[in-house]
Amino acid sequence: MFPQKVSIVEVGPRDGLQNEKLALSASQKVELINLLSETGLRRIEAGSFVSPKWVPQMANSDEVFKTLNYQPDVQYSALTPNLKGLEAAIEAGVKEVAVFGAASESFSQKNINCSIAESLERFEAVFKLASDNNIKVRGYVSCVMGCPYEGSIEPKAVAQVSKSLLDMGCYEISLGDTIGVGTPKATSLLLDEVLKDIGVNKIAAHFHDTYGQALVNLYTALGYGVSTIDSAVAGLGGCPYAKGASGNVATEDVLYMLNGMEVSTGIEMDKLLVASSFISKILGRSPVSKVANALLAK
């Protein structure tokens, strides 16, 4: 049974831009986020508070959050991988943050230099400070259908990390197919396992389109009742593990599919295309989105 309404979480300004070679100025990011705020989107991931040494594209997130034209009905969030990041986010006025764990031990070691268990332990102080400041915490789980180092990932490993993050205080878990290797069958096997102990209302789908499978995987997830989808305007963000491959599924493509299914999102395609054109011009290329290219050519 497909949901009647879907919440789209726009991750382009963070997950998308952090994987682009060109580092945008704070004012360019603010203009993009302001344009996205006018589309009907209600959830926008606007930046992250990480070391500029590791992610230079996000170095100006504090300035972005301090100069946004905030809309009262839009939730602007930030990725905060550690306590220092959360403290900086609080100082910038952020009201919702996200933390991330991995379903792959190898990915966890390569990405954040510790085991999955150690990464979760590090979050305890983050959750406490967030709770003390009435800040909601969302959880990402990386490599849910495949890892660049380990290959395929067992759905049970994903379910365990997801449940741990929920038990620690996350209100929602976003399942990330980080390298985009998932297929509809893999999506079904994943959700069959994850949904044994977790309500579908606590799950979001964050599927990358590296192999062109994101939309069919999302369609499969929708059939399970998943009603929250992460996507990036203009298909922002390459895949760091596959040269030349696309990363995030494009918001325009997801919206077109949902509109065709008569699933409500509250998002206006014409306003979304304005934001898509804006960021694509800055990056000096056409949108990765097939839908955006087709509609903008009319």
RAUR-V202089 format. One record per backbone hydrogen bond with DSSP energy under -1.0 kcal/mol. NH is the residue of the N-H (numbers start at 1). CO is the residue of the C=O. E is the energy in kcal/mol with one decimal. If there is no record, write none. Layout:
BEGIN
{{NH:CO:E} {NH:CO:E}}
END
This chain:
BEGIN
{{6:264:-2.9} {7:227:-2.9} {9:229:-3.0} {10:43:-2.7} {11:231:-3.0} {14:11:-1.1} {16:11:-1.8} {17:12:-2.4} {18:14:-2.3} {19:16:-1.3} {20:17:-1.3} {29:25:-2.1} {30:26:-2.7} {31:27:-2.1} {32:28:-2.1} {33:29:-2.8} {34:30:-2.7} {35:31:-2.2} {36:32:-2.3} {37:33:-2.0} {39:36:-1.4} {44:75:-2.6} {45:10:-3.1} {46:77:-2.2} {49:79:-2.8} {54:51:-1.3} {55:51:-2.4} {58:55:-1.8} {59:56:-1.5} {61:58:-1.7} {64:60:-2.0} {65:61:-2.5} {66:62:-1.6} {70:68:-1.3} {74:71:-1.8} {75:42:-3.0} {77:44:-2.4} {78:96:-1.5} {79:47:-1.8} {80:98:-2.9} {86:82:-2.1} {87:83:-2.6} {88:84:-1.9} {89:85:-2.1} {90:86:-2.7} {91:87:-1.9} {92:88:-1.4} {93:90:-1.4} {94:89:-2.5} {97:136:-2.7} {98:78:-1.8} {99:138:-2.5} {101:140:-3.0} {103:142:-2.1} {108:104:-2.1} {109:105:-2.4} {110:106:-2.5} {111:107:-2.8} {112:108:-2.6} {113:109:-1.1} {119:115:-2.4} {120:116:-2.0} {121:117:-2.0} {122:118:-2.0} {124:121:-1.4} {127:123:-2.9} {128:124:-1.9} {129:125:-2.3} {130:126:-2.5} {131:127:-2.5} {132:128:-2.5} {133:129:-1.1} {134:131:-1.5} {135:130:-3.0} {136:95:-1.4} {138:97:-2.6} {139:172:-2.8} {140:99:-2.7} {141:174:-2.4} {142:101:-2.6} {144:176:-2.5} {147:151:-2.7} {151:147:-2.0} {157:154:-1.1} {158:154:-1.2} {159:155:-2.5} {160:156:-2.2} {161:157:-1.9} {162:158:-2.6} {163:159:-2.5} {164:160:-2.2} {165:161:-2.3} {166:162:-2.1} {167:163:-2.7} {168:164:-1.6} {170:165:-2.3} {171:137:-2.3} {173:202:-3.2} {174:139:-3.5} {175:204:-2.9} {176:141:-2.9} {177:206:-2.2} {178:176:-1.6} {180:177:-1.4} {187:183:-2.6} {188:184:-2.3} {189:185:-2.6} {190:186:-2.3} {191:187:-2.6} {192:188:-2.7} {193:189:-1.3} {194:190:-2.8} {195:191:-2.3} {196:193:-1.3} {202:199:-2.2} {203:200:-1.5} {204:173:-2.7} {205:228:-2.3} {206:175:-2.7} {208:177:-1.2} {209:247:-4.0} {212:209:-1.8} {217:213:-2.3} {218:214:-2.7} {219:215:-2.5} {220:216:-1.8} {221:217:-2.3} {222:218:-2.8} {223:219:-1.6} {224:221:-1.0} {225:222:-1.7} {226:221:-2.0} {229:7:-2.3} {230:205:-2.9} {231:9:-2.2} {232:249:-2.6} {235:232:-2.2} {236:233:-1.6} {239:245:-1.5} {242:239:-1.5} {245:242:-2.3} {247:237:-1.2} {251:232:-1.5} {254:250:-2.1} {255:251:-2.9} {256:252:-2.3} {257:253:-2.0} {258:254:-2.6} {259:255:-2.9} {260:256:-2.1} {261:257:-1.3} {262:259:-1.3} {263:258:-2.8} {264:4:-2.7} {268:39:-3.1} {272:268:-1.9} {273:269:-2.3} {275:271:-1.5} {276:272:-2.3} {277:273:-2.7} {278:274:-2.1} {279:275:-2.3} {280:276:-2.0} {281:277:-2.1} {282:278:-1.6} {283:279:-2.0} {285:280:-2.2} {288:234:-2.4} {293:289:-1.8} {294:290:-2.3} {295:291:-2.8} {296:292:-2.7}}
END
